[in-house]
Amino acid sequence: MAQETATILYNTRISGTYCKIGLTCAPQYASAAAGQFVTLKIRGRMDPLLRRPFSIHRRIKERNQVVGLEILYRVVGGFTGQLAEMVKNEPIDLLGPLGRGFTISPDCKKPALIAGGIGVAPIVCLAESLDENGIDLSGAPVFLGGRTRADILCETDFGQLGMRRHITTEDGSYGQKGLVTEPFTGWLKTHKPDIIYACGPHGLLRAVSGIAREHGIPCEISIETVMACGLGVCMGCAVKTRDSGEGYRHVCKDGPVFDAAIVTF
């Protein structure tokens, strides 16, 4: 973990309120695990006072060397509104990489990936990491869900890895109408993955965890929650778990990725 002054490489709006920002970063990000996160603070501004967390969406490489990182974010409040106004070459305070990421086992041959809305951010990094680890993703399923078509992100990124994309929107504006868990449960009738990876709203993670438990499939989930410090000091991001003596773990320090079997929703 290191705190540094990063430089903005680009900052573009990709769909509706969704944006991507590229930042320079220290060489240590080459070993960052998919699912880890960073916190950002705009230099010279006291509002908001606290840093804001963002999943690592992608590592930017040149000549096989990591020279930056990309963050996928949605403009939803004061900080992200300010962030969206920043331009190339501006400085920004970067702290990371933080937290616990997804585990990638050599025995993993048939993963299934699930993302809801902005939860796709670490799932893209995960897919690229699986590919880098020699896991053949040709035909591997990724289930993408959102409220509307504007919430379906990074479809092309998964396609470039040869993955089979299953799309759902709640309003039926794109793909199958309904919840992303519906095509997933249908797919499980004829397939059994080695592991399920998921990120998205709590309702989605609760449902996916239940499905994984019912089918006896290992599952890792990346939990999205509000964080104050991002370092495990303030205790503001506690989640109830079955394996802790105190009954709780903290998303920023013990997660954001957890074994779904230990989380109590």
FILOVEX-143651 format. One line per 5 residues: for each residue x negated, y, z negated of N, C-alpha, C. Coordinates in steps of 0.2 Angstrom, whole numbers. Each point is the difference from the previous one (the first is absolute). Example, Ala and Ser with C-alpha at 12.3 -4.5 7.8 and 13.67 -1.06 7.14 Angstrom:
-66 -28 -39 4 6 0 -4 6 0; 2 5 4 -4 6 -1 4 5 -3;
REM end
This chain:
-4 -6 0 4 6 0 -4 6 0; 2 5 4 -4 6 0 4 6 2; -1 6 -3 3 6 2 -4 4 5; 3 2 5 -4 4 5 4 5 4; -3 5 3 4 4 4 0 -2 7;
5 -3 3 1 -2 6 2 5 5; -1 -1 7 1 4 5 6 -3 4; 5 4 2 5 -2 4 -2 -1 7; 1 -6 3 -2 -2 7 6 2 5; 6 -1 -3 6 1 4 6 0 -5;
5 2 2 6 0 -4 6 1 5; 4 -5 2 5 0 5 6 -3 -3; 6 3 3 7 -3 -1 1 -5 5; 2 -6 -2 1 -6 4 7 -1 1; 5 1 -4 7 -1 0 4 3 -5;
4 5 2 4 3 -5 -4 3 -6; 1 -2 -6 -4 2 -5 -6 -3 -2; -2 -5 4 -6 -4 -1 -6 3 4; -6 -1 -4 -6 3 3 -6 -4 -2; -5 0 4 -6 -3 -1 -6 5 -1;
-4 -1 -5 -6 4 -1 -6 -4 -1; -5 3 4 -7 -4 0 -5 4 -4; -3 -3 -5 -5 3 -4 -7 -3 0; -5 4 0 -7 -3 -1 0 -3 -7; -4 -5 -1 -1 -3 -7 -7 -3 -1;
-1 -2 -6 -7 -3 -1 0 -7 3; -7 -3 1 -1 -6 3 4 -6 -5; 1 1 -6 2 -5 -4 7 -2 2; 4 4 4 7 -2 2 -1 -6 5; -6 -2 2 0 -6 5 2 -6 -4;
-1 0 -7 2 -6 -4 6 1 -3; 4 5 1 7 1 -3 4 -6 3; 4 -2 -5 5 -5 2 7 3 2; 3 -4 5 6 2 2 5 0 -6; 4 6 -1 4 0 -5 -2 5 -6;
-7 1 0 -2 5 -4 2 7 2; -1 5 -4 3 7 1 -5 5 -2; 1 6 2 -4 6 -1 5 6 -3; -3 4 -4 4 6 -2 -3 6 3; 4 5 2 -2 6 3 2 6 -4;
-3 6 1 1 6 -3 -2 5 5; 4 5 1 -2 6 5 -4 5 -4; -6 1 2 -4 4 -4 2 8 0; -1 3 -6 2 6 -1 8 1 -2; 4 -5 0 7 1 -2 1 -4 -6;
4 3 -5 2 -3 -6 7 -3 0; 4 1 5 6 -3 1 1 -4 6; 0 -7 -1 1 -3 -6 -6 -1 -4; 1 0 -7 -6 -1 -4 -4 -7 1; 4 -5 0 -2 -7 0 -2 -2 8;
-5 -5 0 -2 -3 6 6 -4 3; 0 -1 6 6 -5 3 -4 -6 3; 3 -6 -1 -2 -6 3 2 -2 7; -4 -3 4 2 -2 6 -4 -7 2; 4 -4 3 -3 -7 2 -5 2 6;
-6 -4 0 -4 0 5 3 -3 6; 1 3 6 4 -2 5 -5 -4 5; -5 3 1 -5 -3 5 -7 3 -1; -5 -4 1 -7 3 0 -2 2 7; -3 6 0 -2 2 7 -7 -2 1;
-2 -3 6 -6 -3 1 -3 3 6; -7 1 0 -4 2 6 -6 -5 0; -1 -3 5 -6 -5 1 0 -5 -6; 6 -2 -2 1 -5 -5 -1 2 -7; -1 7 -1 -1 3 -6 6 4 -2;
2 -1 -6 6 4 -3 -3 8 -1; 4 4 3 -2 7 0 6 4 -3; 5 -3 -1 6 4 -2 6 -5 -2; 5 3 -3 6 -4 -1 6 4 2; 5 -4 2 7 3 2 5 -1 -5;
4 5 -1 6 -1 -5 6 2 4; 5 -4 -1 7 1 3 4 2 -6; 3 6 1 4 3 -5 7 3 3; 4 1 -5 7 3 2 1 6 -3; 2 5 3 1 7 -3 6 0 -4;
0 0 -6 6 -1 -5 0 5 -5; -5 4 -1 -1 5 -6 -5 5 1; -1 4 -6 -5 5 1 -7 -2 2; -3 -5 -3 -7 -2 2 0 -2 7; 4 -5 2 0 -2 7 2 5 5;
4 5 -2 1 6 4 -6 4 1; -4 1 -5 -6 4 1 -5 -4 4; 0 -7 -2 -5 -4 4 1 0 7; 6 0 2 2 0 8 -2 6 3; -1 6 -4 -2 6 3 -8 1 1;
-4 -5 -3 -7 0 1 -2 -2 7; -6 3 1 -3 -1 7 -7 -3 0; -2 -2 6 -6 -3 1 -6 4 -3; -5 -3 -3 -6 3 -3 2 3 -7; 6 1 -2 1 2 -7 -2 -5 -5;
-3 2 -6 -2 -4 -5 6 -2 -5; 0 -6 -3 5 -3 -4 -4 -4 -5; 3 0 -7 -4 -4 -5 3 -7 1; -4 -5 0 1 -7 1 -3 -4 -6; 4 -5 -3 -2 -4 -5 2 -7 1;
-5 -5 0 2 -7 2 -7 -4 2; 1 -6 2 7 -4 0 2 -2 -7; 6 0 -1 3 -2 -6 5 -6 0; 0 -3 -6 5 -6 -1 -2 -6 3; 5 -5 0 -2 -7 2 4 -1 7;
-3 -3 5 3 -1 6 2 -7 1; 2 -1 6 2 -7 2 -6 -5 0; 2 -6 -2 -5 -5 1 0 -4 6; -5 -2 3 0 -3 7 -4 -7 -1; 3 -5 0 -3 -7 -1 -2 -3 6;
-6 -3 1 -2 -4 6 5 -5 2; 4 -2 -5 5 -6 1 6 3 3; 1 7 1 6 3 3 0 -1 7; 4 -4 3 1 0 7 6 2 3; 5 1 -4 7 2 2 3 5 -4;
-2 6 0 3 5 -4 6 3 3; 4 3 -5 6 3 3 0 7 -4; 1 5 4 -1 7 -2 7 4 0; 2 3 -5 6 4 -1 -1 7 -2; 3 5 3 -1 7 -2 7 4 1;
2 4 -4 5 4 0 -2 7 0; 2 4 5 -1 7 1 -8 2 -1; -1 5 -4 -7 2 -1 -4 -6 -3; 3 -5 -3 -4 -6 -2 -4 -3 5; 1 2 6 -4 -3 5 -8 2 0;
-1 6 -4 -7 3 0 -5 -5 -2; 0 -4 -5 -5 -5 -2 0 -6 4; 6 -2 3 1 -6 3 -4 0 7; 0 6 3 -5 1 6 -7 -2 -2; -2 3 -5 -7 -1 -2 -1 -7 -2;
5 -4 -3 0 -7 -2 -1 -4 7; 4 2 5 0 -4 6 -7 0 3; -2 6 0 -7 1 3 -5 -4 -4; 0 0 -6 -4 -3 -4 0 -8 1; 6 -2 0 1 -8 2 -3 -1 6;
1 4 5 -3 -1 7 -8 0 -1; -3 5 -4 -7 0 -1 -3 -6 -3; 4 -3 -4 -2 -6 -4 1 -7 4; 2 1 7 0 -6 4 7 -3 0; 5 3 -3 6 -3 0 4 1 6;
2 -5 4 3 1 6 8 3 -1; 1 6 2 7 3 -1 4 -1 6; -2 -3 5 4 -1 7 6 -4 -2; 6 3 1 6 -2 -2 2 0 -7; -4 2 -4 1 1 -8 6 5 0;
5 -1 -5 5 5 -1 -1 6 -4; 3 5 2 0 6 -4 7 3 0; 3 1 -5 7 2 -1 0 7 -2; 3 5 4 0 7 -1 7 2 -1; 1 4 -5 7 2 -2 0 8 -1;
6 3 1 0 7 -1 8 2 0; 1 6 -2 7 2 0 2 2 7; -4 3 4 1 2 7 -6 -2 4; 1 1 7 -6 -1 4 -6 4 -2; 1 6 -2 -6 5 -2 -4 -3 -6;
3 -5 -4 -3 -3 -5 -4 -7 2; 0 -1 6 -4 -6 3 -6 2 2; -6 -1 -3 -6 2 1 -5 -5 2; -5 2 4 -6 -4 1 1 -7 4; 6 0 3 2 -6 4 -6 -2 5;
-3 5 3 -5 -1 5 -6 -3 -3; -2 2 -6 -6 -2 -3 0 -8 -1; 6 -2 -2 1 -7 -2 0 -4 7; 3 3 5 0 -3 7 -7 -1 3; -4 5 -2 -7 -1 3 -4 -5 -3;
2 -3 -6 -3 -6 -3 4 -6 2; 5 1 4 3 -6 3 6 -3 -5; 2 4 -5 5 -2 -4 7 0 2; 4 -4 -2 7 0 2 4 5 -4; 3 5 2 3 5 -4 8 -1 0;
2 0 -6 7 -1 -1 3 7 -3; 4 3 3 2 7 -2 7 0 -2; 2 4 -6 6 1 -2 1 7 -2; 6 3 1 2 6 -3 7 0 -3; 1 4 -5 6 -1 -4 6 3 4;
-2 5 5 6 3 4 0 -3 7; -4 -5 1 0 -4 6 -2 4 6; -4 6 -1 -2 4 5 -6 -3 4; -3 -5 -3 -6 -4 4 -1 -7 -3; -1 -4 4 0 -7 -3 6 -3 -2;
0 -5 -5 6 -3 -3 2 5 -5; 7 0 -1 3 4 -5 0 -4 -6; -2 4 -6 0 -4 -6 -6 1 -4; -1 -4 -5 -6 1 -4 -6 -5 3; -6 2 -2 -6 -4 3 0 -7 -3;
3 -1 -6 0 -7 -3 4 -5 4; 5 3 4 4 -5 4 -3 -4 5; -4 4 5 -3 -4 5 -6 -5 -3; -3 3 -6 -5 -4 -3 3 -6 -3; 5 0 -4 3 -6 -2 2 -5 5;
2 3 6 2 -5 6 -6 -3 3; -6 4 0 -6 -3 2 -2 -5 -4; 1 0 -7 -3 -5 -4 4 -6 0; 5 -1 4 4 -6 1 -4 -5 4; -5 3 4 -3 -4 5 -8 1 -1;
-2 4 -5 -7 1 0 -2 1 -8; -6 -2 -2 -2 1 -6 -7 3 0; -1 7 -2 -7 3 0 -4 -3 -6; -7 1 0 -4 -1 -5 1 5 -6; 2 6 2 0 6 -5 5 5 3;
3 4 -4 4 6 2 -3 6 -3; -1 5 4 -2 6 -2 5 5 1; 1 5 -4 6 5 1 -2 6 -4; 3 6 3 0 6 -3 6 4 2; 3 4 -5 6 4 2 3 2 -6;
7 2 0 4 2 -5 1 -6 -5; 1 2 -7 1 -6 -5 5 -5 2; 6 2 3 5 -4 2 -3 -6 5; -4 3 4 -3 -5 5 -4 -5 -3; -5 3 -5 -5 -5 -3 4 -4 -5;
5 2 -3 4 -5 -4 3 -6 4; 3 2 6 3 -5 4 -5 -5 3; -6 3 2 -5 -4 3 -3 -5 -5; -1 3 -6 -3 -4 -6 5 -6 -1; 6 1 0 5 -5 -2 0 -5 6;
0 2 6 -1 -5 6 -6 -4 -1; -6 3 -1 -6 -4 -1 1 -5 -5; 2 2 -6 1 -5 -6 5 -6 2; 5 2 4 5 -5 2 -3 -5 4; -5 2 5 -3 -4 5 -7 -3 -3;
-2 2 -5 -7 -3 -3 -5 3 4; 0 6 2 -5 3 5 -4 6 -5; -7 -1 0 -3 6 -3 1 7 3; 1 5 -4 2 6 3 -4 6 -4; -3 5 3 -3 5 -2 4 7 2;
1 4 -5 4 6 2 -4 6 -2; 1 5 4 -3 7 -2 6 4 -3; -1 3 -6 5 3 -3 -1 8 1; 6 3 2 -1 7 1 4 4 -6; -4 4 -3 3 4 -6 -4 6 -1;
3 5 -4 -3 6 -2 -6 -1 -4; -5 3 1 -6 0 -4 -2 7 -2; -2 0 -6 -3 7 -3 -7 0 1; -4 -4 -3 -7 0 0 -3 -4 5; 3 -6 1 -3 -5 5 -6 -4 -2;
-2 1 -7 -5 -3 -3 1 -5 -6; 7 0 -1 1 -5 -6 0 4 -7; -1 7 0 0 3 -6 7 2 -3; 4 3 4 6 3 -2 6 -5 -2; -1 -6 3 5 -6 -1 7 2 3;
0 4 5 6 2 3 3 -4 5; -4 -5 2 2 -4 6 1 -7 -2; 2 -2 -6 1 -6 -3 5 -4 4; -1 -7 1 5 -4 3 0 -6 -5; 6 -3 -1 1 -6 -4 -2 -6 3;
-5 -4 -4 -2 -6 3 1 -6 -5; -1 -6 3 1 -6 -5 -7 -2 -3; -5 2 3 -7 -3 -2 -4 5 -5; 3 5 -2 -4 5 -4 3 -1 -8; -5 1 -4 2 -1 -7 5 6 -2;
-2 6 2 5 6 -1 6 0 4; 0 -5 5 6 0 4 0 5 6; -5 4 1 -1 5 5 -7 0 3; 0 2 7 -7 1 3 1 7 4; -5 3 2 0 6 3 -2 0 7;
5 3 4 -1 0 8 -7 2 2; -2 6 -3 -6 3 3 -6 -4 -2; 0 -3 -5 -7 -4 -2 1 -8 1; 5 -3 -2 1 -7 1 3 -2 7; 3 5 3 3 0 7 -4 4 5;
3 3 5 8 -1 1 2 -6 2; -5 -5 2 2 -6 3 0 -5 -6; 6 -4 -1 1 -5 -5 2 -6 3; -1 -6 -4 3 -6 2 7 1 -2; 5 -1 5 7 1 -1 3 -5 -6;
-4 -5 -1 3 -5 -5 0 3 -7; -5 5 -1 0 3 -7 4 6 -1; 2 3 5 4 6 -1 7 -1 -2; 3 4 -5 7 0 -2 3 6 3; 5 -1 5 3 6 2 7 1 -4;
REM end
